[in-house]
C-alpha cells in the first residue's frame, strides 16, 4: 500500500494531537499580533540588538515549524494515526496543560508590566519572560499530548523523522540565508528592478529610478532592490519546502518531472510574486505610510506570503496525477464541515490570520476591517453544518448577562477618549457592526468557552476555577482593557457552565457587543468597539 492510498480518514473523535496543534497555531498568531502589531519591538532601541533580532526571527521559525509539522502529518497519515492512537490510549496529565498556559501567560506578561510603548526599553526582562514562557509553553504542549515515554516510543518506531523535520523547520530562515548565494545573480536583480518599474508604470504611477544602484521610488519614497530583495529569499523558501515534500513522497513521486518541470515553474511563480510584493511595498510607502511599509509590511508580510505560496505549490504537486505513480486518493470535505472541533478552532485561527494580513497592508488596521469581516465570515459559512448542531435555544439569563457586560464596558471606558472627528464611511460602519455584533462573538465563544474552557473543565471545584480563570484571562488579553475583558470572560464562562451550552455564551456576547456598538454609533466613540 502506497502513501497516497493511506489518506487519513475522518477520526471517530477528536484527538489531543489535533486539538493541541490547532491551539498552538492560534496562540502563535496571537503572539505575532501582540508583538509585531500592538507592541512592535524596535531592535535598534534595545540594549541587546543581536538578541532582539534573534527573537524577531522566532516568528518566521514558528511559522516554518508549524508548516513543516502540518505537511509531515498530512503526507504521512499512518504516522499521524499511530501517534493519535497513542494519545488516546496514553494521554498526558492535565497539569501539563496548566504549564502550557502558564508559559503563555509569561509570554504576554511584558505587555501589562511595561506597556506597549516601553517594551523596547525594557527588553532584557522582556527577553527573559519570553524565553521562559516559550520553553514552558512548548514543554506543556508536547507532554499534554502524550507522556514522554509514549512519545519516545512513537518517534523510535517512526525513525525519529518528526523531530528531525521540526528541527529542519526551525532552521528554515538559516537555510534560506545559506541558499541565498545560489540565486544572487546580477541579471536577476536587474530584471527584477525593470519589472517592478514596469508594474508601477502600468498602474499609473510617476516612477523615479536610479539604475546604477537599483533604486526606485514613487512620490519621494525610495527603496533599493538589492540582491536579497530580488526574490532569493522566497525562492530559497520554495526550494526548501519542495525538497521536504520530495523527500517524504520519494517512493511515489516522479522526481524528474517534479524537479525539471514543476520546480522551475515554482521558482518563476515565486520570483513574479516577489515583484508584486515590492510594487505593493512601494505603493504603501508612497501613498500610505513609509514607516509601515518598511517596519510593518516588509518585516513579516513577506514570510507569510511566501509560506502561503509554498503551501499552494505543494498542494498543486500533491493533486497533480502526472507527478505520481499511483492514483489520486479522494479527500471529501463533507466530513470536515461537520467536524465540531474544527468548527470551534479554525474560525479563531482565521480571525487571527486576518489580523496579521490587515496589519501588513494597512498602517491603521481598523481601516481594513471590512476585509477582516469578510475573512472571518468565510469559515463560519463553511462550518455551518457543524455550528447548526451546536446551537440550542438560549436562556433569558444570557440576555441579561449580556446587557450587564455591555453597560459595564461602556461606563468603564476611558473618559479622556474624545469622540472621533473623522466620521468613517457607511460601508465601514456596516461591516464593523456585523463583525462586532455577529462574527466576533460567535468565533470567540466557540474557541474560549466551547473549546478551551470545556477542555480544561473537570468535575471538581479546583478545576472549574482553573478552567474559568485561564480561559477568561486569555480572553481578556485579546482586549485593550484586560481587566474588564477578563471579567466579561468570567461571566460568559459561568454562563456556559450553567447549562454546558455554548449558545448561552454566544448570545450573551452578542447582546453585550450590540449594546456597546449602539453606544459607539450614538456617540461616535468608535474606540469602544
Order of alpha helices (4+ residues) and beta strands (2+ residues): alpha-alpha-alpha-alpha-alpha-alpha-alpha-alpha-alpha-beta-beta-beta-alpha-alpha-alpha-alpha-alpha-alpha-alpha-alpha-alpha-alpha-alpha-alpha-alpha
